[in-house]
């Protein structure tokens, strides 16, 4: 995991953005994430979670038939996640599973 973080930092360095790796210790909607290299946990008030990591619905057309699909693969306890820290470490976005 640290290799991925180091590569991202080298290729996309921005002094206002940092990427950390963490583990989900409580699921949505009251999510809690323990970050590997920081001395605090993130809770639901601290961070936003990308839509594809939440249960959500999408309207699709299959063979000309419109229907709605529910994606239920929300973040679970134990999932490893990439977290973008920005705004001088005051804002957090759970970007994806890793």
HUBEL-V138041 format. One record per residue. N is the residue number from 1. RES is the residue in three letters. PHI is phi in whole degrees, 0 to 359 (NA if undefined). Layout:
BEGIN
N & RES & PHI
N & RES & PHI
END
This chain:
BEGIN
1 & UNK & NA
2 & UNK & 294
3 & UNK & 295
4 & UNK & 299
5 & UNK & 299
6 & UNK & 295
7 & UNK & 296
8 & UNK & 299
9 & UNK & 297
10 & UNK & 291
11 & UNK & 280
12 & UNK & 235
13 & UNK & 299
14 & UNK & 215
15 & UNK & 298
16 & UNK & 263
17 & UNK & 228
18 & UNK & 223
19 & UNK & 244
20 & UNK & 241
21 & UNK & 244
22 & UNK & 212
23 & UNK & 234
24 & UNK & 289
25 & UNK & 248
26 & UNK & 212
27 & UNK & 281
28 & UNK & 296
29 & UNK & 273
30 & UNK & 262
31 & UNK & 301
32 & UNK & 219
33 & UNK & 235
34 & UNK & 267
35 & UNK & 280
36 & UNK & 293
37 & UNK & 250
38 & UNK & 232
39 & UNK & 272
40 & UNK & 208
41 & UNK & 257
42 & UNK & 260
43 & UNK & 243
44 & UNK & 301
45 & UNK & 285
46 & UNK & 277
47 & UNK & 218
48 & UNK & 256
49 & UNK & 237
50 & UNK & 303
51 & UNK & 304
52 & UNK & 292
53 & UNK & 261
54 & UNK & 248
55 & UNK & 293
56 & UNK & 206
57 & UNK & 245
58 & UNK & 223
59 & UNK & 272
60 & UNK & 224
61 & UNK & 241
62 & UNK & 239
63 & UNK & 52
64 & UNK & 82
65 & UNK & 259
66 & UNK & 281
67 & UNK & 208
68 & UNK & 247
69 & UNK & 248
70 & UNK & 259
71 & UNK & 265
72 & UNK & 253
73 & UNK & 277
74 & UNK & 286
75 & UNK & 302
76 & UNK & 235
77 & UNK & 304
78 & UNK & 97
79 & UNK & 297
80 & UNK & 268
81 & UNK & 227
82 & UNK & 263
83 & UNK & 240
84 & UNK & 268
85 & UNK & 252
86 & UNK & 213
87 & UNK & 65
88 & UNK & 58
89 & UNK & 74
90 & UNK & 258
91 & UNK & 230
92 & UNK & 222
93 & UNK & 228
94 & UNK & 280
95 & UNK & 275
96 & UNK & 191
97 & UNK & 283
98 & UNK & 227
END
